[in-house]
Amino acid sequence: MLIGIDASRAARAERTGTEAYSLHLTRAMLSAAPQHRFRLYADRTLAEFGTSNATPRVMPFPRLWTHARLAAEMLLHPPEVLFVPAHVVPLIHPRTVVTVHDLGYLYFPQAHPTLSRMYLDLSTRWSARVAAHVIADSQATRDDLVCHYGLSPDKITVAYPGRDESLRRVDDPSSIEVTRQRYSITGEYLLYIGTLQPRKNLLRLVQAYSNLKSQISNLKSQVSNLKLVLAGSQGWLYDEILAEVKRLGLEGRVVLPGRVADEDKAALLSGAMALVHPSLYEGFGFPVVEAMQCGTPVICSSTSSLPEVAGDAALLVDPLDVDALAQAMAHLLGDADLRRTLVERGYVQAQKFSWLSCATTVLSVLEAAACS
């Protein structure tokens, strides 16, 4: 069977969650299904996937690549079934399976630019309706598709994304220190990794960090002046984060090192006292799994998919409650036994997420869609 994959996201040099999903899942699908042929469509040069059953189809195009160039390709040379790993089905398409990652823009519209939110809503709603089947990253996203877009539960399959199996704890103090110096981090720190944008709830995180001292009564002196590191690329309304840091007098204590290189992520996570991920809404939440793989305790939101991802291996907190977030950080910092427990549980929880398992599920859906 010839399976087409929209690999445009997998071709991106800088990857956030959606791009990582596209890349790792595509690799796993090619490896798991040598009996099938794959055609990978992209708007730029693709990385080598290391298999003989995939043919790249690179089609540069200045604008509207999905709805113009990819749609034209589907009209002229369609595969038997098309897989779109990131929300948007082209206007012209064969039988198609699409992954919808989340509907967070419906819950927190103020966290998205108006035009972006409108496009997300219209394109996702349309893609979910015209696709032969929908893959959801989590049960939370599946429930949202049923509730808000009226999809039949039978049309949606949950396939949890996998973990990066190359990511593991760094125990060498010198390696961690070199990484800290590279990103201008001194001393102990709490860590957030991800795009710096409103949906990630970073204003409240900064406010909770500012309130942290009032929550601390028994911390050791070496962590009483710990930093908050907000690592990631600048997103929409980034300047508001800088303004809040300045308003609260936290210059020098809140560190903004920019995007973290993939090869530095394990050391940065391993050196952190905890990962704090207070996102307003997530379809999955890769940083939570990555922290667990690196033996880093996790504090994350009690909403959307994050309780599914974290299981019993994280402290869950209402992302809208600044005091609760500060209390959770203080609790974790002050309780070494709790940190050890969460680390042990985190190693177990992270093992539940496999790209091979995800690929196997998606491939079965594609095979069924092609034959229906």
Secondary structure, 3 states (H helix, E strand, C coil): CEEEEECCCCCCCCCCHHHHHHHHHHHHHHHHCCCCEEEEEECCCCCCCCCCCEEEEECCCCCCHHHHHHHHHHHHCCCCEEEECCCCCCCCCCCEEEEECCCHHHHCHHHCCHHHHHHHHHHHHHHHHHCCEEEECCHHHHHHHHHHHCCCHHHEEECCCCCCCCCCCCCCHHHHHHHHHHCCCCCCEEEEECCECHHHCHHHHHHHHHCHHHHCCCCCHHHCCCEEEEECCECCCHHHHHHHHHHCCCECCEEEEECCCHHHHHHHHHCCCEEEECCCCCCCCHHHHHHHHCCCCEEEECCCCHHHHHCCCCEEECCCCHHHHHHHHHHHHHCHHHHHHHHHHHHHHHCCCCHHHHHHHHHHHHHHHHHC
